[in-house]
Amino acid sequence: MTTAPKSTTSLRDRLFPRRPLDAQEMFGARAMRRIVRALPPVEAAYATIRFTIMRSKLLSVMDLLLPPDGRILDLGCGFGLFAAYFAQTQPARQITGVDFNAKRIEMATGVMQSLGLTGHDFIAGDVRDLHVDGGFQGIYVLDVMHHVPKEDQEKLLGTLYNLLAPGGVLILKDITTEPWFGLKFTEYLDRVMVGWDEPLAYRHHTEWGDMLAKLGLKTRAVRVPDVLPYPHVVIAGWKT
Ligand SMILES: C[S@@+](CC[C@H](N)C(=O)[O-])C[C@H]1O[C@@H](n2cnc3c(N)ncnc32)[C@H](O)[C@@H]1O
């Protein structure tokens, strides 16, 4: 009597088979874990909270909107958490991150290095005074616009428009101003991070959409529901 060959598939893979359509989302969770492991303890704790707030659903929306290759600008990149995420999900992307916090820029460079992600660069500087070459296929601004003073926001969007290549996409992920409770919940947590002196300049998502449309971008916006009361919105504008 012959015995059946022993299966080499792990129990995990048998319970949760990796079908091609699942791959991105499955990889998303793995990409996040790798980034958290590449950071020192305090930043790793922050990254875990940040990835919990952002959730793979929201990141998948942005991942799908961003081109799978080409030059991409991450405006206000912080520690480079999301640059490291989008660089892992689509390795042909070349990401440039800008943030005025030099320590975060140094850390973003280190995270990319320790994950073996090459072809990306991080620049310390104010996003209102950008010194980067244009022709980006994608630009994303993840929870940064409301940290830019209100009077500078429209001018900054104009600069970003000029930095986009034809056919390129500008993605704003921000917090909209309704429902009121959601805004106050977010504002309180933002205040814990930045203190009570820094201005926080949120806008309703239709205002962002109108400003992008005024620049000539074709826009679409979606709310991304969350179990927490964050009123997340993603607004995308394509340059024709
Ligand atoms: C809430 S954090 C978001 C960081 C990152 N995008 C993320 O989602 O984890 C806002 C970031 O914007 C940066 N920032 C705010 N205003 C800026 C400015 N005018 N120029 C450059 N960076 C700025 C801060 O240093 C901070 O890292």
The ligand as a Tripos MOL2 file, in Angstrom:
@<TRIPOS>MOLECULE
LIG
   27    29     1     0     0
SMALL
NO_CHARGES

@<TRIPOS>ATOM
      1 C1          0.7850   64.4090   11.2890 C.3       1 LIG1
      2 S1          2.4360   64.3070   10.6970 S.3       1 LIG1
      3 C2          2.2000   63.2530    9.2970 C.3       1 LIG1
      4 C3          3.4830   62.5930    8.8920 C.3       1 LIG1
      5 C4          3.2930   61.5250    7.8130 C.3       1 LIG1
      6 N1          2.7590   62.0840    6.5930 N.3       1 LIG1
      7 C5          2.3790   60.4580    8.3580 C.2       1 LIG1
      8 O1          1.2340   60.3940    7.9010 O.co2     1 LIG1
      9 O2          2.8120   59.7150    9.2430 O.co2     1 LIG1
     10 C6          2.7110   65.8880    9.9160 C.3       1 LIG1
     11 C7          4.0990   66.0130    9.3660 C.3       1 LIG1
     12 O3          4.1670   67.1810    8.5710 O.3       1 LIG1
     13 C8          5.3960   67.8410    8.8230 C.3       1 LIG1
     14 N2          5.1930   69.2620    8.4690 N.ar      1 LIG1
     15 C9          4.2120   70.0880    8.9100 C.ar      1 LIG1
     16 N3          4.3340   71.3000    8.3380 N.ar      1 LIG1
     17 C10         5.4090   71.2360    7.5040 C.ar      1 LIG1
     18 C11         6.0470   72.1640    6.6380 C.ar      1 LIG1
     19 N4          5.5910   73.4130    6.5070 N.pl3     1 LIG1
     20 N5          7.1310   71.7550    5.9360 N.ar      1 LIG1
     21 C12         7.5960   70.4810    6.0680 C.ar      1 LIG1
     22 N6          7.0350   69.5630    6.8730 N.ar      1 LIG1
     23 C13         5.9530   69.9290    7.5800 C.ar      1 LIG1
     24 C14         5.6800   67.5930   10.3000 C.3       1 LIG1
     25 O4          7.0490   67.7250   10.6190 O.3       1 LIG1
     26 C15         5.1620   66.1550   10.4400 C.3       1 LIG1
     27 O5          6.1880   65.2170   10.2260 O.3       1 LIG1
@<TRIPOS>BOND
     1     1     2 1
     2     2     3 1
     3     2    10 1
     4     3     4 1
     5     4     5 1
     6     5     6 1
     7     5     7 1
     8     7     8 2
     9     7     9 1
    10    10    11 1
    11    11    12 1
    12    11    26 1
    13    12    13 1
    14    13    14 1
    15    13    24 1
    16    14    15 ar
    17    14    23 ar
    18    15    16 ar
    19    16    17 ar
    20    17    18 ar
    21    17    23 ar
    22    18    19 1
    23    18    20 ar
    24    20    21 ar
    25    21    22 ar
    26    22    23 ar
    27    24    25 1
    28    24    26 1
    29    26    27 1
@<TRIPOS>SUBSTRUCTURE
     1 LIG1         1 GROUP 0 **** ****
